[in-house]
Amino acid sequence: MADIITKTDQGLQVPDEPVIPFIEGDGTGPDIWAASVRVFDAAVDKAYDGGKRIVWKEVLAGQKAYDEVGDWLPEDTVEAFRSHLVGIKGPLTTPVGEGIRSLNVALRQILDLYVCLRPVRWFTGVPSPVRHPEHVDMIIFRENTEDVYAGKELMAGSEEAKRLLEFLRDAYGWDIRADSGLGIKPVSETGSKRLIRAALQLAVDQHRRSVTLVHKGNIMKYTEGAFRRWGYDLVRDEFADKAVSWEDCGGDPGDKVLVQDVIADAMLQQVLTRAQEYDVIATMNLNGDYISDALAAQIGGIGIAPGGNINYESGHSIFEATHGTAPKYAGQDKVNPGSVILSGEMMLRRMGWDEAADRVVTGLEAAIADKIVTYDFARQTEGATQVKTSEFADAMIERM
Ligand code: NAP
């Protein structure tokens, strides 16, 4: 019987017929969703021989919501994600000049989805601009609620900016140029530790080799530098029997997870030149944004990069495409559904439905290995058969 997913001290409780809310998304979203949902249903059906199924519940957001109910992010939608715990979404148009900075950011903040989880690994056959894309196998934990993304900004010349400049001059003697815009970069011990704790826990649970704290603490000592220090404190205080910092083990962690740190700019070089040395990455909001896209490019680009926004304590999570709505291709049944499909694969794993998630991966790998791909990969793959979004889903389902 259809039921909702709940959370207890033992973790998520997933019934055999969970109701899962989805937002199909704007622009190319409907094409991608139509293909993706068929892949998910087929994977679940094949994995459990009809013993489990997902009951999809559409909720509105973005352009479709605005057109139908006059609201970009209706309360019903937020409530559905709140009460059903696990959900998935396609890309959404960001309204211009409507007061909402971004619907994605709004959803993350309302549900306090503090981890942006982005696994980045290469699938055999995917065209890549680097020589060894197979060296990339990382899981990025990007902090989702703080940093300069918290949106605490004042426009240059505004009354508020003038007042703050005056205060900073009078109270701290800070002489900041009068025509400056100002932004506040909050990085808290609470926010940093819960993000790093989630990264360490996953590294321990999945027997990963290392966790790398990526920061710019040499320059921003009390924000990014503090993130690094809180990370190492956490290793000693809460994970001493399972993880060890580089300093405390001289680079030889034995059977524990190694925790190290790298300056953000150096990290962008390292992921290109020595990708195989990195595993789980924990970082703040802005660094995480840059690193995720740089890594996504190495393994085939945004058509295939998945993401999940998670609060491990409340159990809330929304999985989502990391690309936008690509409006110029809307309604053409043309773009790559890989990003939403792999976001769904992450969702299935979060639900503990690993057998279905494995089917999704098998189908994707096999279709790509047979060079059956959408336009974005076809233009970089010699001898490829270019197919539509829906046909790519067919090819995956046949090969599960
Ligand atoms: P975009 O929609 O990501 O598209 C940029 C380019 O990326 C496309 O022209 C296409 O490149 C490629 N691309 C995107 N999705 C693809 C797919 N599924 N398969 C293959 N290639 C794909 O970025 P944008 O044009 O800057 O943004 C459009 C709208 O999306 C804006 O309203 C923006 O605010 C919104 N947005 C939403 C999200 C979200 O909901 N998560 C994220 C980012 C942006 P080629 O033309 O080279 O083939």
Residues whose N, C-alpha, C, O or C-beta is under 5 A from the ligand:
A	BS01	NAP	G90 P91 L92 T93 T94 N104 G303 A321 T322 H323 G324 T325 A326 P327 V335 N336 D376
